[in-house]
């Protein structure tokens, strides 16, 4: 493989961090003849694990990093060999890619991480010296060659010292490697145990996660149902909110109308206040009038008591007075009838005298008529007396009419007692019960439930004002 192929993996690792003892190069010549292929033999120790990107490069002596290679070839992987044993490997460098100068070079094994795992002794690319050829050199060339030899010897000593230090370092590294190998084995066992424990814990955790996943699925299903319920509730609440807003608008319009009504009522209230003041004044006047009325009622009660006593006295002497009155009436009627008849007879007599004096030749017929009339006068007088006596008795027995203006307050004491409604002037029979009479009178009155004062039904407005005045007290 030439250096024009893919670039090998390199790094900026310095020489102090390289491990030159893990790969050992074998049968390295001091010089190689230019123009021919050169083989490279090396041994992979048990301390290295070869990988697919390992490579072997040719470096000029004095290199600092693996990036300073001249050419390289990929290191083949060993086949059929167990790990932990040394393996012999070989590669072939083509002459075309080899250096053309006579500088010192060396083989280096570099792994895929760019770390040098082994290095060979230096070698040159030059022709083989011929022993039978005499080489003639000048003094200057000889001195230069001697100087080069001294430098090479010095460099060789340095390389030997470096090799000794590398060998010592290799031994130390081998010991460290053994320790690291033991540590790695313990770490591998620990890692296997840890992996088992982690696997068990992962299985348990996986089981728990599955259970948790099932719980989450159930919870998700429940949440979806709740979301659906909440969505339906939201729609229902939106509908209710819309209805409430409409109702609020209606209420606002009602509030406006109520405000107008309140303003009207405030005006009416002022009017009512003024009316109330006037009613209070009227109430005061009515109270004064009521006080006067009570005084008048007391005076009337005293008069009533006096009249009741007088009426009782009159009732005691009523029969005797009636007899005397009837006798006087009878005598007066007789006198009046006699006077009336006398006047009639006197007028008839005068008329007869005029007729007699006016006609001297009067026939017997008129005289006979006069005699018949004179005979009827006594009969008419007797009938008139009977009628007069009957009329007096009838007048005494008939109910007396209601007293007129200027008459007696309780009627004629000489007439029979009657029962009459003081409100509607209805007349009741003498045997009417007191409760019926009181019910008839009460039907015409309105009684105050607070002070028991009565008013006529025809004065309903006065009764309402009286009740309103009680509400103001």
Helices and strands as residue ranges (DSSP letters): G 15-17, E 23-26, E 31-32, E 38-44, E 55-60, G 66-68, E 69-74, E 87-93, G 95-97, E 104-110, E 116-119, E 123-125, H 139-358, H 364-397, E 419-420, E 427-428, H 434-442, E 445-447, E 454-456, G 457-459, H 460-472
